[in-house]
């Protein structure tokens, strides 16, 4: 019905899908998570630049490191 809510996943923590906010926004999801836990007012978050976040699995680490070395706007967090 129109009143149903379907939930795929609940993660009461900073989530992988929001890690792009570290580099691409004026406030990261980590900053806003702490503010939310403290009951503080949340800021209007602004996107500085379009971003993509990828989870890098072990077998892809070397390729990711190579890509980051060749692309100055890319950031790798391990």
TIVO-2410 file (N, C-alpha, C; in nm, 3 decimals):
# residues 78
REC num residu      c1      c2      c3 atome chaine
REC   1      X   0.084  -0.119   0.000     N      A
REC   1      X   0.000   0.000   0.000    CA      A
REC   1      X   0.088   0.124   0.000     C      A
REC   2      X   0.025   0.239  -0.008     N      A
REC   2      X   0.099   0.366  -0.008    CA      A
REC   2      X   0.164   0.395   0.128     C      A
REC   3      X   0.119   0.328   0.233     N      A
REC   3      X   0.172   0.352   0.366    CA      A
REC   3      X   0.285   0.257   0.405     C      A
REC   4      X   0.318   0.161   0.319     N      A
REC   4      X   0.423   0.064   0.351    CA      A
REC   4      X   0.562   0.125   0.333     C      A
REC   5      X   0.652   0.082   0.418     N      A
REC   5      X   0.792   0.118   0.406    CA      A
REC   5      X   0.870  -0.012   0.387     C      A
REC   6      X   0.949  -0.018   0.283     N      A
REC   6      X   1.032  -0.136   0.257    CA      A
REC   6      X   1.176  -0.098   0.289     C      A
REC   7      X   1.239  -0.176   0.375     N      A
REC   7      X   1.375  -0.148   0.419    CA      A
REC   7      X   1.467  -0.258   0.367     C      A
REC   8      X   1.575  -0.218   0.303     N      A
REC   8      X   1.674  -0.313   0.254    CA      A
REC   8      X   1.784  -0.335   0.357     C      A
REC   9      X   1.829  -0.227   0.420     N      A
REC   9      X   1.939  -0.236   0.515    CA      A
REC   9      X   1.930  -0.118   0.611     C      A
REC  10      X   1.962  -0.143   0.736     N      A
REC  10      X   1.971  -0.036   0.835    CA      A
REC  10      X   2.113  -0.039   0.889     C      A
REC  11      X   2.179   0.074   0.882     N      A
REC  11      X   2.317   0.084   0.930    CA      A
REC  11      X   2.327   0.207   1.019     C      A
REC  12      X   2.313   0.191   1.151     N      A
REC  12      X   2.318   0.306   1.241    CA      A
REC  12      X   2.462   0.354   1.266     C      A
REC  13      X   2.532   0.375   1.157     N      A
REC  13      X   2.672   0.415   1.161    CA      A
REC  13      X   2.704   0.478   1.026     C      A
REC  14      X   2.819   0.543   1.013     N      A
REC  14      X   2.860   0.585   0.879    CA      A
REC  14      X   2.867   0.463   0.787     C      A
REC  15      X   2.817   0.477   0.668     N      A
REC  15      X   2.805   0.363   0.576    CA      A
REC  15      X   2.899   0.379   0.457     C      A
REC  16      X   2.947   0.268   0.404     N      A
REC  16      X   3.037   0.271   0.289    CA      A
REC  16      X   2.986   0.358   0.175     C      A
REC  17      X   2.858   0.355   0.151     N      A
REC  17      X   2.802   0.429   0.038    CA      A
REC  17      X   2.817   0.581   0.054     C      A
REC  18      X   2.846   0.627   0.174     N      A
REC  18      X   2.863   0.771   0.196    CA      A
REC  18      X   3.006   0.816   0.212     C      A
REC  19      X   3.102   0.726   0.192     N      A
REC  19      X   3.243   0.762   0.211    CA      A
REC  19      X   3.288   0.871   0.114     C      A
REC  20      X   3.220   0.885   0.000     N      A
REC  20      X   3.256   0.991  -0.095    CA      A
REC  20      X   3.251   1.128  -0.030     C      A
REC  21      X   3.170   1.142   0.075     N      A
REC  21      X   3.153   1.272   0.140    CA      A
REC  21      X   3.281   1.324   0.205     C      A
REC  22      X   3.378   1.236   0.230     N      A
REC  22      X   3.506   1.278   0.289    CA      A
REC  22      X   3.574   1.379   0.197     C      A
REC  23      X   3.574   1.352   0.069     N      A
REC  23      X   3.644   1.436  -0.028    CA      A
REC  23      X   3.552   1.532  -0.102     C      A
REC  24      X   3.426   1.495  -0.121     N      A
REC  24      X   3.340   1.568  -0.214    CA      A
REC  24      X   3.246   1.669  -0.150     C      A
REC  25      X   3.234   1.668  -0.018     N      A
REC  25      X   3.137   1.756   0.049    CA      A
REC  25      X   3.205   1.844   0.154     C      A
REC  26      X   3.134   1.949   0.194     N      A
REC  26      X   3.191   2.035   0.297    CA      A
REC  26      X   3.180   1.974   0.437     C      A
REC  27      X   3.094   1.877   0.456     N      A
REC  27      X   3.084   1.799   0.579    CA      A
REC  27      X   3.081   1.652   0.540     C      A
REC  28      X   3.163   1.571   0.605     N      A
REC  28      X   3.161   1.428   0.574    CA      A
REC  28      X   3.049   1.360   0.651     C      A
REC  29      X   3.017   1.239   0.611     N      A
REC  29      X   2.915   1.164   0.684    CA      A
REC  29      X   2.961   1.136   0.827     C      A
REC  30      X   3.092   1.133   0.850     N      A
REC  30      X   3.143   1.110   0.985    CA      A
REC  30      X   3.114   1.232   1.074     C      A
REC  31      X   3.138   1.352   1.019     N      A
REC  31      X   3.107   1.475   1.092    CA      A
REC  31      X   2.959   1.481   1.128     C      A
REC  32      X   2.875   1.457   1.030     N      A
REC  32      X   2.731   1.470   1.054    CA      A
REC  32      X   2.677   1.358   1.142     C      A
REC  33      X   2.740   1.241   1.138     N      A
REC  33      X   2.699   1.132   1.227    CA      A
REC  33      X   2.719   1.174   1.373     C      A
REC  34      X   2.837   1.230   1.402     N      A
REC  34      X   2.865   1.275   1.539    CA      A
REC  34      X   2.768   1.385   1.580     C      A
REC  35      X   2.743   1.481   1.492     N      A
REC  35      X   2.648   1.587   1.524    CA      A
REC  35      X   2.510   1.529   1.554     C      A
REC  36      X   2.467   1.432   1.474     N      A
REC  36      X   2.337   1.369   1.496    CA      A
REC  36      X   2.330   1.294   1.628     C      A
REC  37      X   2.435   1.220   1.661     N      A
REC  37      X   2.439   1.146   1.787    CA      A
REC  37      X   2.432   1.242   1.906     C      A
REC  38      X   2.496   1.358   1.891     N      A
REC  38      X   2.497   1.458   1.998    CA      A
REC  38      X   2.368   1.541   2.003     C      A
REC  39      X   2.281   1.521   1.905     N      A
REC  39      X   2.157   1.598   1.901    CA      A
REC  39      X   2.176   1.739   1.851     C      A
REC  40      X   2.289   1.766   1.790     N      A
REC  40      X   2.318   1.899   1.737    CA      A
REC  40      X   2.246   1.920   1.604     C      A
REC  41      X   2.228   2.044   1.568     N      A
REC  41      X   2.165   2.076   1.440    CA      A
REC  41      X   2.255   2.031   1.326     C      A
REC  42      X   2.197   1.966   1.227     N      A
REC  42      X   2.274   1.920   1.112    CA      A
REC  42      X   2.288   2.032   1.010     C      A
REC  43      X   2.406   2.048   0.952     N      A
REC  43      X   2.427   2.154   0.853    CA      A
REC  43      X   2.365   2.118   0.719     C      A
REC  44      X   2.346   2.218   0.637     N      A
REC  44      X   2.307   2.195   0.497    CA      A
REC  44      X   2.436   2.154   0.425     C      A
REC  45      X   2.444   2.031   0.383     N      A
REC  45      X   2.567   1.978   0.324    CA      A
REC  45      X   2.573   2.016   0.177     C      A
REC  46      X   2.690   2.065   0.137     N      A
REC  46      X   2.709   2.107  -0.002    CA      A
REC  46      X   2.808   2.014  -0.070     C      A
REC  47      X   2.776   1.976  -0.191     N      A
REC  47      X   2.864   1.894  -0.273    CA      A
REC  47      X   2.962   1.985  -0.346     C      A
REC  48      X   3.092   1.964  -0.325     N      A
REC  48      X   3.195   2.044  -0.393    CA      A
REC  48      X   3.213   1.999  -0.537     C      A
REC  49      X   3.203   1.869  -0.560     N      A
REC  49      X   3.227   1.814  -0.693    CA      A
REC  49      X   3.158   1.679  -0.704     C      A
REC  50      X   3.116   1.641  -0.825     N      A
REC  50      X   3.060   1.507  -0.842    CA      A
REC  50      X   3.162   1.402  -0.796     C      A
REC  51      X   3.113   1.294  -0.739     N      A
REC  51      X   3.204   1.193  -0.684    CA      A
REC  51      X   3.148   1.053  -0.704     C      A
REC  52      X   3.239   0.958  -0.703     N      A
REC  52      X   3.204   0.816  -0.709    CA      A
REC  52      X   3.282   0.746  -0.599     C      A
REC  53      X   3.217   0.655  -0.528     N      A
REC  53      X   3.283   0.578  -0.424    CA      A
REC  53      X   3.280   0.432  -0.465     C      A
REC  54      X   3.393   0.366  -0.457     N      A
REC  54      X   3.403   0.223  -0.487    CA      A
REC  54      X   3.464   0.151  -0.369     C      A
REC  55      X   3.411   0.034  -0.337     N      A
REC  55      X   3.477  -0.052  -0.240    CA      A
REC  55      X   3.585  -0.129  -0.314     C      A
REC  56      X   3.707  -0.124  -0.265     N      A
REC  56      X   3.818  -0.194  -0.328    CA      A
REC  56      X   3.844  -0.322  -0.250     C      A
REC  57      X   3.830  -0.434  -0.317     N      A
REC  57      X   3.857  -0.562  -0.255    CA      A
REC  57      X   4.005  -0.595  -0.270     C      A
REC  58      X   4.055  -0.685  -0.189     N      A
REC  58      X   4.197  -0.718  -0.184    CA      A
REC  58      X   4.263  -0.740  -0.318     C      A
REC  59      X   4.197  -0.813  -0.407     N      A
REC  59      X   4.259  -0.846  -0.535    CA      A
REC  59      X   4.268  -0.724  -0.627     C      A
REC  60      X   4.205  -0.613  -0.592     N      A
REC  60      X   4.205  -0.494  -0.677    CA      A
REC  60      X   4.288  -0.379  -0.620     C      A
REC  61      X   4.356  -0.402  -0.509     N      A
REC  61      X   4.430  -0.294  -0.443    CA      A
REC  61      X   4.538  -0.236  -0.534     C      A
REC  62      X   4.616  -0.319  -0.600     N      A
REC  62      X   4.723  -0.268  -0.686    CA      A
REC  62      X   4.667  -0.182  -0.799     C      A
REC  63      X   4.559  -0.226  -0.861     N      A
REC  63      X   4.498  -0.148  -0.970    CA      A
REC  63      X   4.445  -0.015  -0.916     C      A
REC  64      X   4.387  -0.017  -0.796     N      A
REC  64      X   4.336   0.107  -0.736    CA      A
REC  64      X   4.450   0.203  -0.705     C      A
REC  65      X   4.559   0.151  -0.651     N      A
REC  65      X   4.675   0.236  -0.622    CA      A
REC  65      X   4.732   0.297  -0.749     C      A
REC  66      X   4.737   0.220  -0.855     N      A
REC  66      X   4.787   0.269  -0.985    CA      A
REC  66      X   4.695   0.379  -1.037     C      A
REC  67      X   4.564   0.357  -1.030     N      A
REC  67      X   4.468   0.457  -1.078    CA      A
REC  67      X   4.483   0.588  -1.002     C      A
REC  68      X   4.494   0.579  -0.870     N      A
REC  68      X   4.507   0.699  -0.787    CA      A
REC  68      X   4.638   0.773  -0.819     C      A
REC  69      X   4.745   0.698  -0.842     N      A
REC  69      X   4.873   0.760  -0.876    CA      A
REC  69      X   4.865   0.836  -1.008     C      A
REC  70      X   4.781   0.790  -1.099     N      A
REC  70      X   4.769   0.851  -1.232    CA      A
REC  70      X   4.659   0.956  -1.240     C      A
REC  71      X   4.577   0.968  -1.136     N      A
REC  71      X   4.463   1.060  -1.137    CA      A
REC  71      X   4.464   1.143  -1.009     C      A
REC  72      X   4.519   1.264  -1.015     N      A
REC  72      X   4.534   1.346  -0.895    CA      A
REC  72      X   4.403   1.379  -0.821     C      A
REC  73      X   4.291   1.375  -0.890     N      A
REC  73      X   4.165   1.405  -0.822    CA      A
REC  73      X   4.107   1.283  -0.751     C      A
REC  74      X   4.168   1.167  -0.769     N      A
REC  74      X   4.121   1.044  -0.703    CA      A
REC  74      X   4.185   1.032  -0.565     C      A
REC  75      X   4.113   0.973  -0.473     N      A
REC  75      X   4.162   0.955  -0.336    CA      A
REC  75      X   4.138   0.810  -0.295     C      A
REC  76      X   4.235   0.751  -0.229     N      A
REC  76      X   4.224   0.613  -0.183    CA      A
REC  76      X   4.235   0.612  -0.032     C      A
REC  77      X   4.136   0.557   0.034     N      A
REC  77      X   4.137   0.542   0.180    CA      A
REC  77      X   4.140   0.394   0.211     C      A
REC  78      X   4.244   0.352   0.281     N      A
REC  78      X   4.259   0.209   0.314    CA      A
REC  78      X   4.241   0.189   0.463     C      A
***
